[in-house]
Amino acid sequence: MNKNYIILTILMLVLAVGTIFLNREEEPKQIEPSKLLQEIIQPTRYVTTDQVAKMIIKGDPGLMLVDVRSNSEFEEFSLPNSVNIPLDSLLTGDNLSYFGIPGTQVVFISDDAIKADQCWVLTKRLGLNSTYVMLGGLNKWMETIIDPQQPSDDEPYTVHETYSFRKGAQMYFTGAEAEVGGSKVKVEVRRKEKTTVAAGGC
């Protein structure tokens, strides 16, 4: 089956589900489906786990991480300073007020990228910009940031450079021990309290 037809089918299903959550009286102006389709096929809506890790470590004030999993999943594990707005609460209450803020980049996070992609489509359909999806979701985060695999010696320099960053990020996010001058040093990380904004959530 053609990839574009699969994307269109998924898009139509997501939009159909999204209309259930919308209050008809307060429904924002939506962009044209053809324009939305053009946006969907662009890879620019994705940010990598490495990019997200760098923004968190640098304390980027324009970054807003929105975890769209359930409240229970969020409580079990979440990224530092992320807020929890479950997918089924995205378009309810005041949750839409978190999007479209000038100078803010919203990154949707889920276990993989499926729920995050759905949230991206819903917000994009409403004409909200500066929204992104963390590619691969928390599964990819665990693989690349929390447990990065050391590359072989014959890998290119850039691969080793990426691994070096990921090991540093691993220490930052987990407080893991690192070898420094032959002795182990524990890195302590202070994190802010996680925030939940899922008013009327699931």
URMO-V607388 format. One record per helix or strand of 3 or more residues. SS is the DSSP state (helix for helix, strand for strand). FROM is the first residue (numbers start at 0). LEN is the number of residues. Records with the same first field share a line. If there is no record, write none. Layout:
SS->FROM-LEN, FROM-LEN
This chain:
helix->2-19, 23-3, 32-8, 42-3, 48-10, 70-6, 86-3, 94-4, 113-12, 136-10, 156-18
strand->62-5, 104-5, 130-4, 176-4, 182-4
